[in-house]
Amino acid sequence: MKKQLTTVIIFEEIEIGLKPTNKLVCKLIELFFGTVHSINVGDYSREQLNIWAPEVINREKWMERINDNYLVMAKDGNKIVGFGELTSEGCVDMLYVHKDYLVQKIGQQLLGYIIRRTLKLGIDEIFVDASVIARPFFEKSGFDMIKKRVKKLNGNDFIVFRMNKRIIGP
């Protein structure tokens, strides 16, 4: 069931190099796992979903990736309802919105923060390997499809779409 917004969604940025807390990492992993396993069931097999988002996820690796990248989160009170991540190479590496908060423009707002960050970093093009379900979102957000490709993960094939977007400064 989609949650009707009753509160203002607050956006919080985590700068590159700021070590996240264990509690924050656990909340992000929980959102990631729940989102992957709820909204992607029609496009990927159960085995693929379990590889993409296994029940046990390495928190240390997530701490490192958050420390090394720019992170923006959307919060409804104290609950994280979405997050996005940008690497220094311009990759939108993760962009997830809680299943109960879909189609409320939270993803577009997170992407807006990411795009503004690219301008500050001097990045003029961003890219993403979009999942089947994420492809329409990125197309509507002005990304161009470069190529459909197969990404191997633990011996399984995943269809992804390499997409990019030129960033034009203010």
GITAFEN-V198999 format. One record per helix or strand of 3 or more residues. SS is the DSSP state (2 for helix, 1 for strand). FROM is the first residue (numbers start at 1). TO is the last residue. If there is no record, write none. Layout:
SS,FROM,TO
SS,FROM,TO
This chain:
1,9,14
2,22,39
2,46,52
2,59,68
1,70,76
1,79,86
1,91,97
2,99,101
2,106,121
1,125,130
2,135,140
1,144,153
1,156,166
